[in-house]
Amino acid sequence: MKRERMRIISVGILNLALVLSSPSVLQTQHKPQNKVEKAAAPMKLKVGDAAPDFTLLAFDGKDLKKVSLRDYKGKKNVALAFFVFAFTGG
Amino acid sequence: MKALQQNLTALEGADTQVLGVSMDSPFSNFAFAQQNGISFPILGDWGGPVTSRYGLTQKLDIQGVPMETARRATFLIDKSGKIINEQVDDDALDPTKTVEVCERQKTKK
């Protein structure tokens, strides 16, 4: 009787270990922490729209410089790359 | 940002200025650029007014702490100020498409 109970417990532990080590369980454990509330929302600005002008500051190590989208009008294309945060990879 | 840096020569060769934007201060963006060998300007959209104007503000919940940040996106804007390509979220990680459209734009003229 005692041996039987031991066997059931050890099989149970083995199953638990298998479930915990499977990649799908690990992924679902990590996902909710960085959850995006609105995934793949439609874009406000579309191809063909006029890009809204802006003026922002950039630091070049010495001075703060104003950079505006209109500075490049008629001169260059602009690849405007928004990213999540500095120091977060990508 | 690093992927854009790797394609900077191609983009500049196709008459394109690369500008990064994040909701950090211009100073942390400069430190980030230095640490990662990024030579194009990264603009500080502190508080996110421009991110919001471009419809990219997203609310994140990081370990139960709410944070507002920008959605990853690359807009390609032509010389007339019109958006001619946009890559959003994971698509914006790889600048290949942006480079392609720039080069096509160049051969058009």
N, CA and C atoms of all chains as a GROMACS GRO file, in nm:
protein
  597
    1MET      N    1   0.084  -0.121   0.000
    1MET     CA    2   0.000   0.000   0.000
    1MET      C    3   0.088   0.126   0.000
    2LYS      N    4   0.186   0.126   0.089
    2LYS     CA    5   0.274   0.242   0.102
    2LYS      C    6   0.356   0.261  -0.028
    3ARG      N    7   0.402   0.146  -0.079
    3ARG     CA    8   0.484   0.151  -0.200
    3ARG      C    9   0.401   0.207  -0.318
    4GLU      N   10   0.275   0.163  -0.321
    4GLU     CA   11   0.183   0.207  -0.428
    4GLU      C   12   0.167   0.360  -0.424
    5ARG      N   13   0.150   0.410  -0.302
    5ARG     CA   14   0.132   0.555  -0.286
    5ARG      C   15   0.258   0.631  -0.332
    6MET      N   16   0.373   0.577  -0.295
    6MET     CA   17   0.500   0.637  -0.336
    6MET      C   18   0.509   0.644  -0.489
    7ARG      N   19   0.464   0.534  -0.554
    7ARG     CA   20   0.473   0.527  -0.700
    7ARG      C   21   0.385   0.637  -0.762
    8ILE      N   22   0.265   0.652  -0.709
    8ILE     CA   23   0.172   0.753  -0.762
    8ILE      C   24   0.232   0.892  -0.746
    9ILE      N   25   0.288   0.917  -0.628
    9ILE     CA   26   0.347   1.051  -0.602
    9ILE      C   27   0.463   1.077  -0.697
   10SER      N   28   0.550   0.976  -0.715
   10SER     CA   29   0.666   1.000  -0.801
   10SER      C   30   0.625   1.020  -0.947
   11VAL      N   31   0.521   0.949  -0.992
   11VAL     CA   32   0.471   0.971  -1.129
   11VAL      C   33   0.415   1.113  -1.140
   12GLY      N   34   0.346   1.156  -1.036
   12GLY     CA   35   0.289   1.291  -1.033
   12GLY      C   36   0.398   1.396  -1.044
   13ILE      N   37   0.506   1.378  -0.972
   13ILE     CA   38   0.617   1.475  -0.975
   13ILE      C   39   0.678   1.479  -1.115
   14LEU      N   40   0.693   1.362  -1.173
   14LEU     CA   41   0.751   1.352  -1.307
   14LEU      C   42   0.663   1.428  -1.408
   15ASN      N   43   0.531   1.407  -1.398
   15ASN     CA   44   0.439   1.476  -1.490
   15ASN      C   45   0.449   1.627  -1.474
   16LEU      N   46   0.453   1.672  -1.350
   16LEU     CA   47   0.461   1.815  -1.322
   16LEU      C   48   0.588   1.873  -1.384
   17ALA      N   49   0.698   1.800  -1.367
   17ALA     CA   50   0.826   1.846  -1.422
   17ALA      C   51   0.818   1.857  -1.573
   18LEU      N   52   0.753   1.759  -1.635
   18LEU     CA   53   0.740   1.760  -1.782
   18LEU      C   54   0.659   1.880  -1.829
   19VAL      N   55   0.547   1.905  -1.760
   19VAL     CA   56   0.460   2.016  -1.799
   19VAL      C   57   0.533   2.149  -1.782
   20LEU      N   58   0.603   2.164  -1.669
   20LEU     CA   59   0.672   2.291  -1.642
   20LEU      C   60   0.786   2.316  -1.739
   21SER      N   61   0.849   2.209  -1.786
   21SER     CA   62   0.965   2.230  -1.872
   21SER      C   63   0.926   2.245  -2.019
   22SER      N   64   0.797   2.222  -2.051
   22SER     CA   65   0.759   2.235  -2.193
   22SER      C   66   0.757   2.383  -2.231
   23PRO      N   67   0.805   2.416  -2.351
   23PRO     CA   68   0.820   2.558  -2.390
   23PRO      C   69   0.690   2.636  -2.385
   24SER      N   70   0.577   2.573  -2.417
   24SER     CA   71   0.451   2.648  -2.424
   24SER      C   72   0.414   2.702  -2.286
   25VAL      N   73   0.438   2.622  -2.182
   25VAL     CA   74   0.405   2.668  -2.047
   25VAL      C   75   0.497   2.784  -2.008
   26LEU      N   76   0.624   2.773  -2.042
   26LEU     CA   77   0.718   2.880  -2.009
   26LEU      C   78   0.679   3.009  -2.078
   27GLN      N   79   0.637   2.998  -2.206
   27GLN     CA   80   0.600   3.118  -2.281
   27GLN      C   81   0.478   3.186  -2.219
   28THR      N   82   0.374   3.104  -2.187
   28THR     CA   83   0.253   3.167  -2.135
   28THR      C   84   0.279   3.227  -1.998
   29GLN      N   85   0.378   3.174  -1.926
   29GLN     CA   86   0.409   3.234  -1.797
   29GLN      C   87   0.471   3.372  -1.814
   30HIS      N   88   0.546   3.392  -1.923
   30HIS     CA   89   0.616   3.520  -1.940
   30HIS      C   90   0.534   3.624  -2.015
   31LYS      N   91   0.441   3.577  -2.096
   31LYS     CA   92   0.368   3.669  -2.184
   31LYS      C   93   0.294   3.783  -2.112
   32PRO      N   94   0.213   3.754  -2.008
   32PRO     CA   95   0.126   3.860  -1.955
   32PRO      C   96   0.203   3.979  -1.901
   33GLN      N   97   0.331   3.961  -1.867
   33GLN     CA   98   0.405   4.070  -1.805
   33GLN      C   99   0.424   4.191  -1.898
   34ASN      N  100   0.447   4.164  -2.025
   34ASN     CA  101   0.469   4.275  -2.118
   34ASN      C  102   0.353   4.287  -2.217
   35LYS      N  103   0.236   4.262  -2.170
   35LYS     CA  104   0.121   4.255  -2.260
   35LYS      C  105   0.087   4.392  -2.320
   36VAL      N  106   0.066   4.393  -2.450
   36VAL     CA  107   0.020   4.514  -2.517
   36VAL      C  108  -0.132   4.513  -2.511
   37GLU      N  109  -0.188   4.622  -2.461
   37GLU     CA  110  -0.333   4.622  -2.440
   37GLU      C  111  -0.410   4.619  -2.571
   38LYS      N  112  -0.365   4.697  -2.670
   38LYS     CA  113  -0.432   4.695  -2.800
   38LYS      C  114  -0.334   4.644  -2.903
   39ALA      N  115  -0.344   4.517  -2.935
   39ALA     CA  116  -0.251   4.459  -3.032
   39ALA      C  117  -0.298   4.492  -3.174
   40ALA      N  118  -0.201   4.525  -3.259
   40ALA     CA  119  -0.223   4.549  -3.400
   40ALA      C  120  -0.342   4.642  -3.429
   41ALA      N  121  -0.346   4.753  -3.358
   41ALA     CA  122  -0.450   4.853  -3.384
   41ALA      C  123  -0.426   4.914  -3.522
   42PRO      N  124  -0.533   4.958  -3.591
   42PRO     CA  125  -0.511   5.017  -3.722
   42PRO      C  126  -0.432   5.147  -3.712
   43MET      N  127  -0.360   5.180  -3.818
   43MET     CA  128  -0.276   5.298  -3.815
   43MET      C  129  -0.358   5.424  -3.840
   44LYS      N  130  -0.325   5.530  -3.767
   44LYS     CA  131  -0.392   5.659  -3.782
   44LYS      C  132  -0.350   5.724  -3.915
   45LEU      N  133  -0.220   5.717  -3.944
   45LEU     CA  134  -0.168   5.776  -4.068
   45LEU      C  135  -0.144   5.665  -4.170
   46LYS      N  136  -0.187   5.690  -4.292
   46LYS     CA  137  -0.174   5.587  -4.395
   46LYS      C  138  -0.085   5.635  -4.510
   47VAL      N  139  -0.040   5.539  -4.588
   47VAL     CA  140   0.040   5.572  -4.707
   47VAL      C  141  -0.043   5.667  -4.794
   48GLY      N  142   0.019   5.776  -4.837
   48GLY     CA  143  -0.051   5.876  -4.917
   48GLY      C  144  -0.088   5.999  -4.835
   49ASP      N  145  -0.092   5.983  -4.702
   49ASP     CA  146  -0.122   6.098  -4.615
   49ASP      C  147  -0.001   6.191  -4.607
   50ALA      N  148  -0.029   6.318  -4.576
   50ALA     CA  149   0.081   6.412  -4.551
   50ALA      C  150   0.135   6.383  -4.411
   51ALA      N  151   0.267   6.375  -4.398
   51ALA     CA  152   0.327   6.350  -4.268
   51ALA      C  153   0.318   6.476  -4.183
   52PRO      N  154   0.262   6.470  -4.061
   52PRO     CA  155   0.252   6.590  -3.978
   52PRO      C  156   0.391   6.646  -3.946
   53ASP      N  157   0.402   6.778  -3.957
   53ASP     CA  158   0.533   6.840  -3.927
   53ASP      C  159   0.555   6.839  -3.776
   54PHE      N  160   0.679   6.845  -3.736
   54PHE     CA  161   0.713   6.849  -3.594
   54PHE      C  162   0.849   6.917  -3.579
   55THR      N  163   0.876   6.963  -3.458
   55THR     CA  164   1.010   7.009  -3.424
   55THR      C  165   1.047   6.942  -3.292
   56LEU      N  166   1.157   6.869  -3.292
   56LEU     CA  167   1.203   6.802  -3.170
   56LEU      C  168   1.351   6.833  -3.150
   57LEU      N  169   1.401   6.798  -3.033
   57LEU     CA  170   1.541   6.824  -3.003
   57LEU      C  171   1.624   6.696  -3.012
   58ALA      N  172   1.745   6.713  -3.064
   58ALA     CA  173   1.842   6.604  -3.064
   58ALA      C  174   1.969   6.657  -2.999
   59PHE      N  175   2.038   6.572  -2.926
   59PHE     CA  176   2.162   6.611  -2.860
   59PHE      C  177   2.277   6.547  -2.936
   60ASP      N  178   2.381   6.629  -2.970
   60ASP     CA  179   2.491   6.573  -3.049
   60ASP      C  180   2.618   6.555  -2.966
   61GLY      N  181   2.605   6.564  -2.834
   61GLY     CA  182   2.720   6.550  -2.746
   61GLY      C  183   2.768   6.685  -2.696
   62LYS      N  184   2.733   6.792  -2.770
   62LYS     CA  185   2.772   6.927  -2.729
   62LYS      C  186   2.649   7.018  -2.714
   63ASP      N  187   2.569   7.016  -2.820
   63ASP     CA  188   2.455   7.108  -2.823
   63ASP      C  189   2.324   7.035  -2.846
   64LEU      N  190   2.218   7.099  -2.800
   64LEU     CA  191   2.084   7.054  -2.836
   64LEU      C  192   2.049   7.120  -2.968
   65LYS      N  193   2.001   7.042  -3.063
   65LYS     CA  194   1.967   7.100  -3.194
   65LYS      C  195   1.821   7.073  -3.226
   66LYS      N  196   1.758   7.175  -3.283
   66LYS     CA  197   1.620   7.158  -3.328
   66LYS      C  198   1.620   7.085  -3.461
   67VAL      N  199   1.536   6.985  -3.472
   67VAL     CA  200   1.521   6.914  -3.599
   67VAL      C  201   1.372   6.915  -3.635
   68SER      N  202   1.342   6.966  -3.753
   68SER     CA  203   1.202   6.970  -3.799
   68SER      C  204   1.189   6.890  -3.927
   69LEU      N  205   1.072   6.833  -3.946
   69LEU     CA  206   1.049   6.758  -4.069
   69LEU      C  207   1.062   6.850  -4.191
   70ARG      N  208   1.013   6.974  -4.176
   70ARG     CA  209   1.015   7.067  -4.291
   70ARG      C  210   1.157   7.104  -4.337
   71ASP      N  211   1.257   7.081  -4.250
   71ASP     CA  212   1.396   7.107  -4.290
   71ASP      C  213   1.433   7.027  -4.415
   72TYR      N  214   1.367   6.912  -4.435
   72TYR     CA  215   1.407   6.820  -4.542
   72TYR      C  216   1.318   6.830  -4.665
   73LYS      N  217   1.214   6.914  -4.654
   73LYS     CA  218   1.117   6.925  -4.764
   73LYS      C  219   1.186   6.972  -4.892
   74GLY      N  220   1.162   6.901  -5.000
   74GLY     CA  221   1.221   6.936  -5.129
   74GLY      C  222   1.368   6.896  -5.140
   75LYS      N  223   1.425   6.841  -5.031
   75LYS     CA  224   1.567   6.807  -5.034
   75LYS      C  225   1.592   6.658  -5.023
   76LYS      N  226   1.531   6.596  -4.923
   76LYS     CA  227   1.558   6.455  -4.896
   76LYS      C  228   1.430   6.382  -4.856
   77ASN      N  229   1.430   6.251  -4.879
   77ASN     CA  230   1.329   6.167  -4.815
   77ASN      C  231   1.367   6.156  -4.668
   78VAL      N  232   1.271   6.124  -4.584
   78VAL     CA  233   1.301   6.103  -4.442
   78VAL      C  234   1.249   5.966  -4.400
   79ALA      N  235   1.336   5.885  -4.342
   79ALA     CA  236   1.292   5.761  -4.279
   79ALA      C  237   1.279   5.792  -4.130
   80LEU      N  238   1.154   5.803  -4.083
   80LEU     CA  239   1.126   5.842  -3.946
   80LEU      C  240   1.095   5.716  -3.866
   81ALA      N  241   1.189   5.680  -3.778
   81ALA     CA  242   1.180   5.551  -3.710
   81ALA      C  243   1.148   5.567  -3.562
   82PHE      N  244   1.024   5.539  -3.526
   82PHE     CA  245   0.984   5.541  -3.385
   82PHE      C  246   1.022   5.407  -3.322
   83PHE      N  247   1.076   5.412  -3.203
   83PHE     CA  248   1.104   5.288  -3.132
   83PHE      C  249   1.064   5.300  -2.987
   84VAL      N  250   1.056   5.185  -2.920
   84VAL     CA  251   0.990   5.177  -2.789
   84VAL      C  252   1.062   5.260  -2.682
   85PHE      N  253   1.185   5.226  -2.652
   85PHE     CA  254   1.265   5.301  -2.556
   85PHE      C  255   1.411   5.287  -2.592
   86ALA      N  256   1.492   5.383  -2.554
   86ALA     CA  257   1.637   5.367  -2.567
   86ALA      C  258   1.681   5.250  -2.478
   87PHE      N  259   1.785   5.184  -2.520
   87PHE     CA  260   1.847   5.075  -2.443
   87PHE      C  261   1.760   4.949  -2.433
   88THR      N  262   1.662   4.934  -2.522
   88THR     CA  263   1.578   4.815  -2.512
   88THR      C  264   1.600   4.720  -2.628
   89GLY      N  265   1.708   4.737  -2.703
   89GLY     CA  266   1.736   4.644  -2.812
   89GLY      C  267   1.663   4.682  -2.939
   90GLY      N  268   1.686   4.608  -3.044
   90GLY     CA  269   1.627   4.641  -3.176
   90GLY      C  270   1.709   4.749  -3.241
   91MET      N  271   1.712   5.012  -3.432
   91MET     CA  272   1.802   5.123  -3.460
   91MET      C  273   1.933   5.073  -3.520
   92LYS      N  274   1.978   4.958  -3.466
   92LYS     CA  275   2.104   4.903  -3.518
   92LYS      C  276   2.088   4.858  -3.662
   93ALA      N  277   1.972   4.801  -3.692
   93ALA     CA  278   1.946   4.753  -3.827
   93ALA      C  279   1.943   4.870  -3.925
   94LEU      N  280   1.888   4.984  -3.880
   94LEU     CA  281   1.887   5.104  -3.966
   94LEU      C  282   2.029   5.154  -3.988
   95GLN      N  283   2.108   5.150  -3.881
   95GLN     CA  284   2.247   5.193  -3.892
   95GLN      C  285   2.322   5.107  -3.996
   96GLN      N  286   2.294   4.975  -3.993
   96GLN     CA  287   2.361   4.886  -4.089
   96GLN      C  288   2.321   4.917  -4.233
   97ASN      N  289   2.203   4.979  -4.250
   97ASN     CA  290   2.155   5.012  -4.384
   97ASN      C  291   2.170   5.160  -4.417
   98LEU      N  292   2.243   5.231  -4.331
   98LEU     CA  293   2.251   5.376  -4.345
   98LEU      C  294   2.313   5.420  -4.478
   99THR      N  295   2.418   5.352  -4.520
   99THR     CA  296   2.485   5.388  -4.645
   99THR      C  297   2.387   5.375  -4.762
  100ALA      N  298   2.312   5.266  -4.764
  100ALA     CA  299   2.214   5.244  -4.871
  100ALA      C  300   2.106   5.352  -4.868
  101LEU      N  301   2.060   5.384  -4.747
  101LEU     CA  302   1.952   5.484  -4.735
  101LEU      C  303   2.002   5.622  -4.774
  102GLU      N  304   2.121   5.659  -4.726
  102GLU     CA  305   2.176   5.791  -4.761
  102GLU      C  306   2.206   5.798  -4.910
  103GLY      N  307   2.251   5.685  -4.965
  103GLY     CA  308   2.276   5.679  -5.109
  103GLY      C  309   2.149   5.699  -5.191
  104ALA      N  310   2.036   5.667  -5.130
  104ALA     CA  311   1.907   5.688  -5.198
  104ALA      C  312   1.841   5.816  -5.149
  105ASP      N  313   1.924   5.914  -5.111
  105ASP     CA  314   1.875   6.048  -5.080
  105ASP      C  315   1.781   6.053  -4.960
  106THR      N  316   1.812   5.974  -4.858
  106THR     CA  317   1.721   5.964  -4.745
  106THR      C  318   1.791   5.996  -4.613
  107GLN      N  319   1.729   6.084  -4.535
  107GLN     CA  320   1.777   6.116  -4.401
  107GLN      C  321   1.708   6.024  -4.301
  108VAL      N  322   1.786   5.953  -4.221
  108VAL     CA  323   1.726   5.868  -4.117
  108VAL      C  324   1.716   5.948  -3.988
  109LEU      N  325   1.598   5.947  -3.926
  109LEU     CA  326   1.578   6.011  -3.797
  109LEU      C  327   1.511   5.910  -3.703
  110GLY      N  328   1.571   5.885  -3.590
  110GLY     CA  329   1.507   5.801  -3.489
  110GLY      C  330   1.424   5.888  -3.396
  111VAL      N  331   1.319   5.835  -3.339
  111VAL     CA  332   1.238   5.908  -3.241
  111VAL      C  333   1.200   5.812  -3.127
  112SER      N  334   1.219   5.857  -3.004
  112SER     CA  335   1.160   5.780  -2.893
  112SER      C  336   1.118   5.877  -2.784
  113MET      N  337   1.040   5.828  -2.692
  113MET     CA  338   0.988   5.913  -2.585
  113MET      C  339   1.088   5.928  -2.470
  114ASP      N  340   1.216   5.913  -2.502
  114ASP     CA  341   1.320   5.939  -2.402
  114ASP      C  342   1.366   6.085  -2.415
  115SER      N  343   1.452   6.129  -2.325
  115SER     CA  344   1.509   6.263  -2.339
  115SER      C  345   1.616   6.258  -2.448
  116PRO      N  346   1.647   6.374  -2.510
  116PRO     CA  347   1.752   6.376  -2.613
  116PRO      C  348   1.885   6.326  -2.557
  117PHE      N  349   1.906   6.344  -2.426
  117PHE     CA  350   2.033   6.305  -2.365
  117PHE      C  351   2.047   6.154  -2.352
  118SER      N  352   1.941   6.086  -2.309
  118SER     CA  353   1.952   5.940  -2.303
  118SER      C  354   1.959   5.882  -2.444
  119ASN      N  355   1.891   5.947  -2.538
  119ASN     CA  356   1.901   5.898  -2.677
  119ASN      C  357   2.043   5.910  -2.731
  120PHE      N  358   2.111   6.017  -2.691
  120PHE     CA  359   2.250   6.035  -2.735
  120PHE      C  360   2.339   5.925  -2.676
  121ALA      N  361   2.320   5.897  -2.546
  121ALA     CA  362   2.398   5.791  -2.480
  121ALA      C  363   2.371   5.656  -2.545
  122PHE      N  364   2.246   5.631  -2.576
  122PHE     CA  365   2.206   5.508  -2.643
  122PHE      C  366   2.272   5.496  -2.781
  123ALA      N  367   2.271   5.608  -2.854
  123ALA     CA  368   2.331   5.610  -2.988
  123ALA      C  369   2.481   5.583  -2.979
  124GLN      N  370   2.546   5.647  -2.884
  124GLN     CA  371   2.691   5.627  -2.868
  124GLN      C  372   2.725   5.483  -2.834
  125GLN      N  373   2.649   5.426  -2.743
  125GLN     CA  374   2.674   5.290  -2.698
  125GLN      C  375   2.657   5.188  -2.811
  126ASN      N  376   2.571   5.224  -2.908
  126ASN     CA  377   2.540   5.127  -3.013
  126ASN      C  378   2.594   5.167  -3.150
  127GLY      N  379   2.682   5.266  -3.153
  127GLY     CA  380   2.743   5.307  -3.278
  127GLY      C  381   2.644   5.364  -3.379
  128ILE      N  382   2.542   5.435  -3.329
  128ILE     CA  383   2.442   5.494  -3.419
  128ILE      C  384   2.482   5.637  -3.452
  129SER      N  385   2.490   5.668  -3.582
  129SER     CA  386   2.541   5.799  -3.620
  129SER      C  387   2.433   5.896  -3.669
  130PHE      N  388   2.310   5.848  -3.685
  130PHE     CA  389   2.203   5.942  -3.725
  130PHE      C  390   2.138   6.000  -3.600
  131PRO      N  391   2.071   6.118  -3.611
  131PRO     CA  392   2.012   6.179  -3.492
  131PRO      C  393   1.895   6.096  -3.436
  132ILE      N  394   1.888   6.087  -3.306
  132ILE     CA  395   1.770   6.028  -3.242
  132ILE      C  396   1.702   6.138  -3.161
  133LEU      N  397   1.580   6.170  -3.202
  133LEU     CA  398   1.510   6.283  -3.143
  133LEU      C  399   1.436   6.241  -3.017
  134GLY      N  400   1.431   6.332  -2.921
  134GLY     CA  401   1.365   6.302  -2.794
  134GLY      C  402   1.223   6.356  -2.795
  135ASP      N  403   1.127   6.265  -2.797
  135ASP     CA  404   0.986   6.307  -2.793
  135ASP      C  405   0.935   6.291  -2.650
  136TRP      N  406   0.993   6.370  -2.562
  136TRP     CA  407   0.960   6.364  -2.420
  136TRP      C  408   0.812   6.396  -2.399
  137GLY      N  409   0.741   6.307  -2.333
  137GLY     CA  410   0.597   6.328  -2.313
  137GLY      C  411   0.513   6.277  -2.429
  138GLY      N  412   0.578   6.257  -2.543
  138GLY     CA  413   0.513   6.190  -2.656
  138GLY      C  414   0.419   6.268  -2.744
  139PRO      N  415   0.431   6.405  -2.755
  139PRO     CA  416   0.336   6.476  -2.842
  139PRO      C  417   0.344   6.433  -2.989
  140VAL      N  418   0.465   6.407  -3.037
  140VAL     CA  419   0.479   6.369  -3.179
  140VAL      C  420   0.436   6.223  -3.199
  141THR      N  421   0.474   6.138  -3.104
  141THR     CA  422   0.432   5.998  -3.109
  141THR      C  423   0.280   5.990  -3.116
  142SER      N  424   0.214   6.076  -3.038
  142SER     CA  425   0.068   6.079  -3.038
  142SER      C  426   0.012   6.132  -3.169
  143ARG      N  427   0.076   6.237  -3.225
  143ARG     CA  428   0.030   6.294  -3.353
  143ARG      C  429   0.041   6.190  -3.465
  144TYR      N  430   0.137   6.103  -3.453
  144TYR     CA  431   0.155   5.997  -3.553
  144TYR      C  432   0.074   5.872  -3.519
  145GLY      N  433  -0.007   5.881  -3.412
  145GLY     CA  434  -0.096   5.770  -3.376
  145GLY      C  435  -0.024   5.647  -3.325
  146LEU      N  436   0.086   5.666  -3.255
  146LEU     CA  437   0.167   5.551  -3.216
  146LEU      C  438   0.178   5.531  -3.065
  147THR      N  439   0.104   5.613  -2.987
  147THR     CA  440   0.114   5.596  -2.842
  147THR      C  441   0.051   5.463  -2.802
  148GLN      N  442   0.124   5.384  -2.726
  148GLN     CA  443   0.064   5.261  -2.678
  148GLN      C  444   0.080   5.251  -2.527
  149LYS      N  445  -0.023   5.194  -2.464
  149LYS     CA  446  -0.017   5.176  -2.319
  149LYS      C  447   0.032   5.036  -2.291
  150LEU      N  448   0.143   5.028  -2.221
  150LEU     CA  449   0.195   4.896  -2.184
  150LEU      C  450   0.168   4.873  -2.036
  151ASP      N  451   0.156   4.745  -2.002
  151ASP     CA  452   0.143   4.708  -1.863
  151ASP      C  453   0.265   4.621  -1.833
  152ILE      N  454   0.365   4.679  -1.770
  152ILE     CA  455   0.488   4.604  -1.745
  152ILE      C  456   0.491   4.566  -1.597
  153GLN      N  457   0.473   4.440  -1.573
  153GLN     CA  458   0.466   4.385  -1.437
  153GLN      C  459   0.367   4.464  -1.352
  154GLY      N  460   0.254   4.498  -1.411
  154GLY     CA  461   0.149   4.567  -1.337
  154GLY      C  462   0.167   4.717  -1.331
  155VAL      N  463   0.278   4.768  -1.388
  155VAL     CA  464   0.301   4.912  -1.387
  155VAL      C  465   0.262   4.968  -1.523
  156PRO      N  466   0.164   5.061  -1.529
  156PRO     CA  467   0.124   5.115  -1.659
  156PRO      C  468   0.229   5.212  -1.713
  157MET      N  469   0.261   5.200  -1.840
  157MET     CA  470   0.358   5.290  -1.903
  157MET      C  471   0.310   5.328  -2.042
  158GLU      N  472   0.334   5.453  -2.079
  158GLU     CA  473   0.303   5.495  -2.215
  158GLU      C  474   0.431   5.500  -2.295
  159THR      N  475   0.429   5.440  -2.411
  159THR     CA  476   0.548   5.441  -2.495
  159THR      C  477   0.504   5.445  -2.641
  160ALA      N  478   0.603   5.442  -2.730
  160ALA     CA  479   0.570   5.445  -2.873
  160ALA      C  480   0.563   5.302  -2.926
  161ARG      N  481   0.474   5.283  -3.022
  161ARG     CA  482   0.471   5.159  -3.098
  161ARG      C  483   0.586   5.168  -3.198
  162ARG      N  484   0.652   5.055  -3.222
  162ARG     CA  485   0.762   5.057  -3.318
  162ARG      C  486   0.705   5.079  -3.459
  163ALA      N  487   0.758   5.178  -3.530
  163ALA     CA  488   0.710   5.204  -3.666
  163ALA      C  489   0.813   5.286  -3.744
  164THR      N  490   0.828   5.256  -3.871
  164THR     CA  491   0.913   5.339  -3.958
  164THR      C  492   0.828   5.396  -4.071
  165PHE      N  493   0.823   5.528  -4.077
  165PHE     CA  494   0.752   5.597  -4.186
  165PHE      C  495   0.856   5.645  -4.286
  166LEU      N  496   0.830   5.618  -4.413
  166LEU     CA  497   0.914   5.677  -4.515
  166LEU      C  498   0.836   5.793  -4.577
  167ILE      N  499   0.898   5.911  -4.571
  167ILE     CA  500   0.831   6.034  -4.615
  167ILE      C  501   0.909   6.089  -4.734
  168ASP      N  502   0.840   6.117  -4.844
  168ASP     CA  503   0.913   6.164  -4.963
  168ASP      C  504   0.941   6.314  -4.954
  169LYS      N  505   1.006   6.365  -5.057
  169LYS     CA  506   1.051   6.505  -5.052
  169LYS      C  507   0.936   6.605  -5.046
  170SER      N  508   0.816   6.561  -5.091
  170SER     CA  509   0.702   6.652  -5.085
  170SER      C  510   0.634   6.647  -4.949
  171GLY      N  511   0.680   6.557  -4.860
  171GLY     CA  512   0.621   6.549  -4.727
  171GLY      C  513   0.510   6.444  -4.715
  172LYS      N  514   0.500   6.358  -4.817
  172LYS     CA  515   0.394   6.256  -4.819
  172LYS      C  516   0.450   6.123  -4.770
  173ILE      N  517   0.367   6.051  -4.693
  173ILE     CA  518   0.409   5.917  -4.646
  173ILE      C  519   0.399   5.820  -4.764
  174ILE      N  520   0.512   5.754  -4.797
  174ILE     CA  521   0.509   5.662  -4.911
  174ILE      C  522   0.527   5.517  -4.869
  175ASN      N  523   0.561   5.495  -4.743
  175ASN     CA  524   0.568   5.357  -4.694
  175ASN      C  525   0.563   5.361  -4.542
  176GLU      N  526   0.496   5.261  -4.484
  176GLU     CA  527   0.505   5.248  -4.338
  176GLU      C  528   0.519   5.102  -4.297
  177GLN      N  529   0.606   5.080  -4.201
  177GLN     CA  530   0.630   4.948  -4.146
  177GLN      C  531   0.600   4.957  -3.996
  178VAL      N  532   0.515   4.868  -3.947
  178VAL     CA  533   0.471   4.879  -3.807
  178VAL      C  534   0.504   4.753  -3.728
  179ASP      N  535   0.522   4.773  -3.598
  179ASP     CA  536   0.551   4.665  -3.502
  179ASP      C  537   0.670   4.580  -3.550
  180ASP      N  538   0.655   4.449  -3.552
  180ASP     CA  539   0.770   4.364  -3.586
  180ASP      C  540   0.821   4.388  -3.728
  181ASP      N  541   0.732   4.433  -3.818
  181ASP     CA  542   0.774   4.461  -3.955
  181ASP      C  543   0.878   4.573  -3.960
  182ALA      N  544   0.875   4.659  -3.858
  182ALA     CA  545   0.968   4.772  -3.856
  182ALA      C  546   1.107   4.734  -3.806
  183LEU      N  547   1.124   4.608  -3.764
  183LEU     CA  548   1.256   4.564  -3.718
  183LEU      C  549   1.354   4.549  -3.833
  184ASP      N  550   1.301   4.511  -3.949
  184ASP     CA  551   1.386   4.488  -4.065
  184ASP      C  552   1.366   4.600  -4.167
  185PRO      N  553   1.469   4.682  -4.192
  185PRO     CA  554   1.453   4.798  -4.279
  185PRO      C  555   1.459   4.767  -4.430
  186THR      N  556   1.467   4.638  -4.467
  186THR     CA  557   1.482   4.601  -4.609
  186THR      C  558   1.379   4.670  -4.698
  187LYS      N  559   1.252   4.667  -4.653
  187LYS     CA  560   1.143   4.724  -4.734
  187LYS      C  561   1.161   4.876  -4.749
  188THR      N  562   1.200   4.941  -4.639
  188THR     CA  563   1.222   5.086  -4.643
  188THR      C  564   1.332   5.119  -4.744
  189VAL      N  565   1.441   5.042  -4.741
  189VAL     CA  566   1.552   5.065  -4.834
  189VAL      C  567   1.503   5.045  -4.978
  190GLU      N  568   1.426   4.938  -4.999
  190GLU     CA  569   1.374   4.908  -5.134
  190GLU      C  570   1.293   5.024  -5.190
  191VAL      N  571   1.201   5.076  -5.107
  191VAL     CA  572   1.114   5.184  -5.153
  191VAL      C  573   1.196   5.311  -5.181
  192CYS      N  574   1.296   5.338  -5.098
  192CYS     CA  575   1.386   5.453  -5.120
  192CYS      C  576   1.455   5.442  -5.255
  193GLU      N  577   1.505   5.322  -5.282
  193GLU     CA  578   1.581   5.303  -5.406
  193GLU      C  579   1.490   5.311  -5.528
  194ARG      N  580   1.367   5.261  -5.512
  194ARG     CA  581   1.270   5.271  -5.623
  194ARG      C  582   1.238   5.418  -5.649
  195GLN      N  583   1.228   5.494  -5.540
  195GLN     CA  584   1.199   5.638  -5.549
  195GLN      C  585   1.309   5.710  -5.628
  196LYS      N  586   1.431   5.666  -5.607
  196LYS     CA  587   1.547   5.727  -5.672
  196LYS      C  588   1.545   5.702  -5.822
  197THR      N  589   1.512   5.578  -5.861
  197THR     CA  590   1.513   5.544  -6.003
  197THR      C  591   1.395   5.605  -6.078
  198LYS      N  592   1.292   5.648  -6.000
  198LYS     CA  593   1.175   5.711  -6.062
  198LYS      C  594   1.211   5.841  -6.132
  199LYS      N  595   1.311   5.912  -6.075
  199LYS     CA  596   1.341   6.046  -6.126
  199LYS      C  597   1.457   6.046  -6.225
   0.00000   0.00000   0.00000
